[in-house]
Amino acid sequence: MTSPTIGVLALQGDAREHVVALTACGAQVRLVRRPEDLQQLDGIVVPGGESTTIDKLARIFDVREPLVAALREGLPAYGSCAGMILLADRVLDGTRDQQTFGSIDITVRRNAFGRQVESFEGDVDIAGIDDGPLHAVFIRAPWVEQAGPDVAVLGQVDVPGAGPKIVAVRQGDRFVTSFHPEMTGDLRVHRYFVDLVVSAARS
Ligand code: GLN
């Protein structure tokens, strides 16, 4: 397979920026809003935005259940920021009725950086991504409080006053970052995910 079909969940948030980045990396991209949009995807991106809103809309549009089922069956996924929250098995500081899609054995703390500063920028080295650190933009971002034994920690940042915090992890074919690579024009994270999707489809 040379050009995988990757869906971008487009219920709310910055789906468009992911479409641009994935297309630049050679993927066929499909916006996902309805259950039928999930058919025959090779991978899916859950964008940044507001995780509580995306959660609610996913239930209203009946896309939650088929997406959770597809993730359980192994659909490769990448989530940035709110997408990290939605792909986490557990969330701290969520709203009372907030649900996630799950699929990664992590506990994330929502709006974690917000308790230090609203937004935060820093350079972060990501294991598996070459050519130097990424410039990472964090906007009301979560971080990973706890990761299960099958989760690989790919990147951490030193947060002033809070110490080193996990901001990128991978479990099998699921990959999440607290930050927004789709906002910087640096395509390395999207290329990493497109490569991951291509190798998952081959195996
Ligand atoms: N704070 C948002 C949430 O809880 C995430 C912010 C973002 O995606 N930039 O979903």
py3Dmol code that shows the C-alpha trace and the ligand (Angstrom):
import py3Dmol

protein = """\
ATOM      1  CA  MET A   1       0.000   0.000   0.000  1.00  0.00           C
ATOM      2  CA  THR A   2       1.421   3.379  -0.896  1.00  0.00           C
ATOM      3  CA  SER A   3      -1.447   5.726  -0.073  1.00  0.00           C
ATOM      4  CA  PRO A   4      -3.498   4.751   2.975  1.00  0.00           C
ATOM      5  CA  THR A   5      -6.986   6.111   3.612  1.00  0.00           C
ATOM      6  CA  ILE A   6      -6.989   8.022   6.873  1.00  0.00           C
ATOM      7  CA  GLY A   7     -10.086   9.468   8.491  1.00  0.00           C
ATOM      8  CA  VAL A   8     -10.105  12.695  10.482  1.00  0.00           C
ATOM      9  CA  LEU A   9     -12.850  12.913  13.094  1.00  0.00           C
ATOM     10  CA  ALA A  10     -14.500  16.198  12.142  1.00  0.00           C
ATOM     11  CA  LEU A  11     -17.197  16.780  14.765  1.00  0.00           C
ATOM     12  CA  GLN A  12     -15.425  19.776  16.335  1.00  0.00           C
ATOM     13  CA  GLY A  13     -11.874  21.055  16.579  1.00  0.00           C
ATOM     14  CA  ASP A  14      -9.009  21.609  14.187  1.00  0.00           C
ATOM     15  CA  ALA A  15      -9.737  18.793  11.719  1.00  0.00           C
ATOM     16  CA  ARG A  16      -8.791  20.923   8.699  1.00  0.00           C
ATOM     17  CA  GLU A  17      -5.161  21.360   9.768  1.00  0.00           C
ATOM     18  CA  HIS A  18      -4.791  17.587  10.084  1.00  0.00           C
ATOM     19  CA  VAL A  19      -6.315  17.101   6.621  1.00  0.00           C
ATOM     20  CA  VAL A  20      -3.711  19.474   5.168  1.00  0.00           C
ATOM     21  CA  ALA A  21      -0.810  17.756   6.970  1.00  0.00           C
ATOM     22  CA  LEU A  22      -1.947  14.187   6.137  1.00  0.00           C
ATOM     23  CA  THR A  23      -2.556  15.074   2.496  1.00  0.00           C
ATOM     24  CA  ALA A  24       0.936  16.572   2.310  1.00  0.00           C
ATOM     25  CA  CYS A  25       2.233  13.225   3.616  1.00  0.00           C
ATOM     26  CA  GLY A  26       0.540  11.382   0.741  1.00  0.00           C
ATOM     27  CA  ALA A  27      -2.535   9.964   2.516  1.00  0.00           C
ATOM     28  CA  GLN A  28      -6.065   9.897   1.103  1.00  0.00           C
ATOM     29  CA  VAL A  29      -8.070  11.755   3.725  1.00  0.00           C
ATOM     30  CA  ARG A  30     -11.745  11.407   4.629  1.00  0.00           C
ATOM     31  CA  LEU A  31     -13.674  13.529   7.121  1.00  0.00           C
ATOM     32  CA  VAL A  32     -15.536  11.347   9.620  1.00  0.00           C
ATOM     33  CA  ARG A  33     -18.876  12.576  10.976  1.00  0.00           C
ATOM     34  CA  ARG A  34     -21.196   9.595  10.528  1.00  0.00           C
ATOM     35  CA  PRO A  35     -20.853   5.877  11.240  1.00  0.00           C
ATOM     36  CA  GLU A  36     -20.586   5.055   7.511  1.00  0.00           C
ATOM     37  CA  ASP A  37     -17.558   7.348   7.183  1.00  0.00           C
ATOM     38  CA  LEU A  38     -15.604   4.818   9.274  1.00  0.00           C
ATOM     39  CA  GLN A  39     -15.867   2.086   6.679  1.00  0.00           C
ATOM     40  CA  GLN A  40     -12.625   0.823   5.170  1.00  0.00           C
ATOM     41  CA  LEU A  41     -10.351   3.255   6.883  1.00  0.00           C
ATOM     42  CA  ASP A  42      -6.700   2.343   7.413  1.00  0.00           C
ATOM     43  CA  GLY A  43      -6.332   4.789  10.299  1.00  0.00           C
ATOM     44  CA  ILE A  44      -8.002   7.685  12.074  1.00  0.00           C
ATOM     45  CA  VAL A  45      -6.929  11.007  13.560  1.00  0.00           C
ATOM     46  CA  VAL A  46      -8.754  12.516  16.527  1.00  0.00           C
ATOM     47  CA  PRO A  47      -7.951  16.251  16.454  1.00  0.00           C
ATOM     48  CA  GLY A  48      -7.503  18.907  19.086  1.00  0.00           C
ATOM     49  CA  GLY A  49     -10.511  20.906  20.144  1.00  0.00           C
ATOM     50  CA  GLU A  50     -12.679  20.350  23.192  1.00  0.00           C
ATOM     51  CA  SER A  51     -12.835  16.739  24.308  1.00  0.00           C
ATOM     52  CA  THR A  52     -16.148  17.134  26.152  1.00  0.00           C
ATOM     53  CA  THR A  53     -17.813  18.555  23.023  1.00  0.00           C
ATOM     54  CA  ILE A  54     -16.318  15.925  20.710  1.00  0.00           C
ATOM     55  CA  ASP A  55     -17.484  13.245  23.153  1.00  0.00           C
ATOM     56  CA  LYS A  56     -21.046  14.637  23.192  1.00  0.00           C
ATOM     57  CA  LEU A  57     -21.235  15.068  19.416  1.00  0.00           C
ATOM     58  CA  ALA A  58     -19.863  11.557  18.847  1.00  0.00           C
ATOM     59  CA  ARG A  59     -22.762  10.202  20.883  1.00  0.00           C
ATOM     60  CA  ILE A  60     -25.340  12.436  19.135  1.00  0.00           C
ATOM     61  CA  PHE A  61     -24.058  11.493  15.660  1.00  0.00           C
ATOM     62  CA  ASP A  62     -23.976   7.770  16.590  1.00  0.00           C
ATOM     63  CA  VAL A  63     -20.315   7.619  15.684  1.00  0.00           C
ATOM     64  CA  ARG A  64     -19.056   6.785  19.184  1.00  0.00           C
ATOM     65  CA  GLU A  65     -19.999   3.107  19.290  1.00  0.00           C
ATOM     66  CA  PRO A  66     -18.688   2.109  15.849  1.00  0.00           C
ATOM     67  CA  LEU A  67     -15.504   4.092  16.473  1.00  0.00           C
ATOM     68  CA  VAL A  68     -14.932   2.397  19.840  1.00  0.00           C
ATOM     69  CA  ALA A  69     -15.543  -0.970  18.124  1.00  0.00           C
ATOM     70  CA  ALA A  70     -13.100  -0.132  15.303  1.00  0.00           C
ATOM     71  CA  LEU A  71     -10.454   0.916  17.837  1.00  0.00           C
ATOM     72  CA  ARG A  72     -11.002  -2.334  19.736  1.00  0.00           C
ATOM     73  CA  GLU A  73     -10.478  -4.240  16.497  1.00  0.00           C
ATOM     74  CA  GLY A  74      -7.146  -2.484  16.076  1.00  0.00           C
ATOM     75  CA  LEU A  75      -7.742   0.561  13.868  1.00  0.00           C
ATOM     76  CA  PRO A  76      -4.531   2.629  14.032  1.00  0.00           C
ATOM     77  CA  ALA A  77      -5.156   6.032  15.599  1.00  0.00           C
ATOM     78  CA  TYR A  78      -3.365   9.284  16.308  1.00  0.00           C
ATOM     79  CA  GLY A  79      -4.724  11.910  18.696  1.00  0.00           C
ATOM     80  CA  SER A  80      -3.458  15.412  19.439  1.00  0.00           C
ATOM     81  CA  CYS A  81      -4.430  17.282  22.598  1.00  0.00           C
ATOM     82  CA  ALA A  82      -8.216  16.725  22.974  1.00  0.00           C
ATOM     83  CA  GLY A  83      -7.540  13.651  20.789  1.00  0.00           C
ATOM     84  CA  MET A  84      -5.098  12.391  23.440  1.00  0.00           C
ATOM     85  CA  ILE A  85      -7.844  12.701  26.048  1.00  0.00           C
ATOM     86  CA  LEU A  86     -10.364  10.902  23.852  1.00  0.00           C
ATOM     87  CA  LEU A  87      -8.021   7.985  23.105  1.00  0.00           C
ATOM     88  CA  ALA A  88      -7.033   7.549  26.768  1.00  0.00           C
ATOM     89  CA  ASP A  89      -8.657   4.844  28.858  1.00  0.00           C
ATOM     90  CA  ARG A  90      -8.913   7.174  31.879  1.00  0.00           C
ATOM     91  CA  VAL A  91      -9.261  10.938  32.363  1.00  0.00           C
ATOM     92  CA  LEU A  92      -8.726  13.117  35.437  1.00  0.00           C
ATOM     93  CA  ASP A  93     -10.341  16.560  35.773  1.00  0.00           C
ATOM     94  CA  GLY A  94     -12.929  15.707  33.130  1.00  0.00           C
ATOM     95  CA  THR A  95     -16.532  16.802  33.393  1.00  0.00           C
ATOM     96  CA  ARG A  96     -18.817  14.556  35.406  1.00  0.00           C
ATOM     97  CA  ASP A  97     -20.357  12.693  32.451  1.00  0.00           C
ATOM     98  CA  GLN A  98     -17.303  12.825  30.177  1.00  0.00           C
ATOM     99  CA  GLN A  99     -16.503   9.603  28.349  1.00  0.00           C
ATOM    100  CA  THR A 100     -13.526   8.709  26.217  1.00  0.00           C
ATOM    101  CA  PHE A 101     -13.228   6.311  23.283  1.00  0.00           C
ATOM    102  CA  GLY A 102     -10.275   4.699  25.016  1.00  0.00           C
ATOM    103  CA  SER A 103      -7.762   2.252  23.484  1.00  0.00           C
ATOM    104  CA  ILE A 104      -4.568   3.455  25.183  1.00  0.00           C
ATOM    105  CA  ASP A 105      -3.813   2.309  28.743  1.00  0.00           C
ATOM    106  CA  ILE A 106      -3.065   5.770  30.123  1.00  0.00           C
ATOM    107  CA  THR A 107      -4.541   8.191  32.633  1.00  0.00           C
ATOM    108  CA  VAL A 108      -4.456  11.751  31.313  1.00  0.00           C
ATOM    109  CA  ARG A 109      -5.016  14.918  33.258  1.00  0.00           C
ATOM    110  CA  ARG A 110      -7.185  17.315  31.299  1.00  0.00           C
ATOM    111  CA  ASN A 111      -6.109  20.994  31.115  1.00  0.00           C
ATOM    112  CA  ALA A 112      -3.021  19.986  33.107  1.00  0.00           C
ATOM    113  CA  PHE A 113      -0.752  22.749  31.785  1.00  0.00           C
ATOM    114  CA  GLY A 114      -3.563  25.223  32.451  1.00  0.00           C
ATOM    115  CA  ARG A 115      -2.822  24.978  36.120  1.00  0.00           C
ATOM    116  CA  GLN A 116       0.661  26.319  35.418  1.00  0.00           C
ATOM    117  CA  VAL A 117       0.052  28.449  32.325  1.00  0.00           C
ATOM    118  CA  GLU A 118      -2.717  28.459  29.716  1.00  0.00           C
ATOM    119  CA  SER A 119      -0.378  27.743  26.841  1.00  0.00           C
ATOM    120  CA  PHE A 120       3.136  26.480  26.794  1.00  0.00           C
ATOM    121  CA  GLU A 121       5.698  26.019  24.047  1.00  0.00           C
ATOM    122  CA  GLY A 122       8.796  23.940  24.178  1.00  0.00           C
ATOM    123  CA  ASP A 123      11.127  21.745  22.189  1.00  0.00           C
ATOM    124  CA  VAL A 124      10.543  18.064  22.688  1.00  0.00           C
ATOM    125  CA  ASP A 125      12.485  15.035  21.505  1.00  0.00           C
ATOM    126  CA  ILE A 126      10.206  12.235  20.350  1.00  0.00           C
ATOM    127  CA  ALA A 127      11.605   8.702  20.253  1.00  0.00           C
ATOM    128  CA  GLY A 128      11.327   7.398  16.695  1.00  0.00           C
ATOM    129  CA  ILE A 129      11.253  10.857  15.102  1.00  0.00           C
ATOM    130  CA  ASP A 130      14.639  11.923  13.756  1.00  0.00           C
ATOM    131  CA  ASP A 131      16.273  15.225  12.840  1.00  0.00           C
ATOM    132  CA  GLY A 132      16.080  17.019  16.162  1.00  0.00           C
ATOM    133  CA  PRO A 133      13.394  18.070  18.609  1.00  0.00           C
ATOM    134  CA  LEU A 134       9.940  19.181  17.561  1.00  0.00           C
ATOM    135  CA  HIS A 135       8.715  22.630  18.450  1.00  0.00           C
ATOM    136  CA  ALA A 136       5.627  21.761  20.454  1.00  0.00           C
ATOM    137  CA  VAL A 137       2.651  24.045  21.042  1.00  0.00           C
ATOM    138  CA  PHE A 138       0.496  23.153  24.048  1.00  0.00           C
ATOM    139  CA  ILE A 139      -2.932  24.831  24.346  1.00  0.00           C
ATOM    140  CA  ARG A 140      -4.926  23.981  27.464  1.00  0.00           C
ATOM    141  CA  ALA A 141      -3.254  20.652  26.999  1.00  0.00           C
ATOM    142  CA  PRO A 142      -3.426  17.396  28.913  1.00  0.00           C
ATOM    143  CA  TRP A 143      -0.430  15.422  30.074  1.00  0.00           C
ATOM    144  CA  VAL A 144      -0.117  11.741  30.879  1.00  0.00           C
ATOM    145  CA  GLU A 145      -0.228  11.090  34.644  1.00  0.00           C
ATOM    146  CA  GLN A 146       0.167   7.339  34.461  1.00  0.00           C
ATOM    147  CA  ALA A 147       0.968   4.843  31.711  1.00  0.00           C
ATOM    148  CA  GLY A 148       0.363   1.088  31.738  1.00  0.00           C
ATOM    149  CA  PRO A 149       3.069  -1.535  31.136  1.00  0.00           C
ATOM    150  CA  ASP A 150       2.402  -1.859  27.383  1.00  0.00           C
ATOM    151  CA  VAL A 151       2.670   1.865  26.745  1.00  0.00           C
ATOM    152  CA  ALA A 152       5.896   3.330  25.354  1.00  0.00           C
ATOM    153  CA  VAL A 153       6.719   6.846  26.545  1.00  0.00           C
ATOM    154  CA  LEU A 154       8.009   8.735  23.494  1.00  0.00           C
ATOM    155  CA  GLY A 155       8.456  12.236  24.830  1.00  0.00           C
ATOM    156  CA  GLN A 156       8.499  14.368  27.967  1.00  0.00           C
ATOM    157  CA  VAL A 157       8.806  18.070  28.715  1.00  0.00           C
ATOM    158  CA  ASP A 158      10.063  19.763  31.807  1.00  0.00           C
ATOM    159  CA  VAL A 159       7.203  21.946  33.019  1.00  0.00           C
ATOM    160  CA  PRO A 160       8.329  24.836  35.239  1.00  0.00           C
ATOM    161  CA  GLY A 161       7.122  24.156  38.754  1.00  0.00           C
ATOM    162  CA  ALA A 162       5.790  20.697  37.930  1.00  0.00           C
ATOM    163  CA  GLY A 163       8.813  18.714  36.702  1.00  0.00           C
ATOM    164  CA  PRO A 164       9.059  16.284  33.774  1.00  0.00           C
ATOM    165  CA  LYS A 165       5.691  15.414  32.223  1.00  0.00           C
ATOM    166  CA  ILE A 166       4.843  12.783  29.607  1.00  0.00           C
ATOM    167  CA  VAL A 167       3.488  14.393  26.437  1.00  0.00           C
ATOM    168  CA  ALA A 168       3.731  11.628  23.810  1.00  0.00           C
ATOM    169  CA  VAL A 169       3.068   7.899  24.064  1.00  0.00           C
ATOM    170  CA  ARG A 170       2.435   4.932  21.823  1.00  0.00           C
ATOM    171  CA  GLN A 171       0.707   1.630  22.474  1.00  0.00           C
ATOM    172  CA  GLY A 172       0.828  -0.670  19.469  1.00  0.00           C
ATOM    173  CA  ASP A 173      -0.728   1.238  16.586  1.00  0.00           C
ATOM    174  CA  ARG A 174      -2.139   4.020  18.772  1.00  0.00           C
ATOM    175  CA  PHE A 175      -0.156   7.181  19.222  1.00  0.00           C
ATOM    176  CA  VAL A 176      -0.978  10.447  21.008  1.00  0.00           C
ATOM    177  CA  THR A 177       0.650  13.800  21.710  1.00  0.00           C
ATOM    178  CA  SER A 178      -0.397  16.542  24.159  1.00  0.00           C
ATOM    179  CA  PHE A 179       0.694  19.131  21.624  1.00  0.00           C
ATOM    180  CA  HIS A 180      -0.467  20.253  18.185  1.00  0.00           C
ATOM    181  CA  PRO A 181       1.982  19.323  15.389  1.00  0.00           C
ATOM    182  CA  GLU A 182      -0.698  20.278  12.850  1.00  0.00           C
ATOM    183  CA  MET A 183      -0.147  23.929  13.799  1.00  0.00           C
ATOM    184  CA  THR A 184       3.562  24.222  13.119  1.00  0.00           C
ATOM    185  CA  GLY A 185       4.006  23.147   9.492  1.00  0.00           C
ATOM    186  CA  ASP A 186       6.457  20.458  10.664  1.00  0.00           C
ATOM    187  CA  LEU A 187       5.144  17.274   9.059  1.00  0.00           C
ATOM    188  CA  ARG A 188       7.275  14.765  10.986  1.00  0.00           C
ATOM    189  CA  VAL A 189       4.551  13.627  13.406  1.00  0.00           C
ATOM    190  CA  HIS A 190       2.031  13.098  10.598  1.00  0.00           C
ATOM    191  CA  ARG A 191       4.650  11.290   8.531  1.00  0.00           C
ATOM    192  CA  TYR A 192       5.350   9.046  11.535  1.00  0.00           C
ATOM    193  CA  PHE A 193       1.629   8.231  11.775  1.00  0.00           C
ATOM    194  CA  VAL A 194       1.209   7.641   8.027  1.00  0.00           C
ATOM    195  CA  ASP A 195       4.216   5.247   8.134  1.00  0.00           C
ATOM    196  CA  LEU A 196       2.684   3.489  11.151  1.00  0.00           C
ATOM    197  CA  VAL A 197      -0.634   3.081   9.285  1.00  0.00           C
ATOM    198  CA  VAL A 198       1.118   1.704   6.199  1.00  0.00           C
ATOM    199  CA  SER A 199       3.076  -0.875   8.215  1.00  0.00           C
ATOM    200  CA  ALA A 200      -0.039  -1.867  10.224  1.00  0.00           C
ATOM    201  CA  ALA A 201      -1.901  -2.498   6.934  1.00  0.00           C
ATOM    202  CA  ARG A 202       0.981  -4.686   5.665  1.00  0.00           C
ATOM    203  CA  SER A 203       1.184  -6.877   8.754  1.00  0.00           C
TER     204      SER A 203
END
"""
ligand_1 = """\
10
LIG
N -8.648 21.449 26.997
C -9.186 20.764 25.866
C -10.007 19.543 26.275
O -10.228 19.309 27.400
C -8.105 20.322 24.901
C -7.467 21.525 24.260
C -6.952 21.312 22.873
O -7.258 20.313 22.200
N -6.199 22.272 22.403
O -10.453 18.824 25.441
"""
view = py3Dmol.view(width=600, height=400)
view.addModel(protein, "pdb")
view.setStyle({"model": 0}, {"cartoon": {"style": "trace"}})
view.addModel(ligand_1, "xyz")
view.setStyle({"model": 1}, {"stick": {}})
view.zoomTo()
view.show()
